[in-house]
């Protein structure tokens, strides 16, 4: 897979993604997006791996990263609905499933501590927690 680098990430974010091991890209599609391909989902979804897109919020890393976008769309194989995934976002010519998940007052974005790395770990948790509800 040929990966695009249409803008540079912070050195620590690039180092994390290289270590993470999944192919990744940076693209400009109206906004700056980080795409991570072959991202492991969780047992019980219709796809074992998918691509995720993360919008780099203007002002990041002081400003919080929020939500995740998934392609192809995920569904549970047990037929139960996934909450808050009914909106789609056009990114790079495809319709991505928006997972409307946010930090809480109990777990806010911590500038200087949180980063693309902690957001990706949070996404892993969202995919897993879907089966705990």
Secondary structure, 3 states (H helix, E strand, C coil): CCCCECCCCCHHHHHHHHHHCCCEEEEECCCEEEEEEEEECCCCECCCEEEEEEECCCCCCCCCCCCEEEECCCCECCCCCCCCCCCEEEECCEEEEEECCCCECCECCCCCCCCHHHHHHHHHHHHHHHHHC
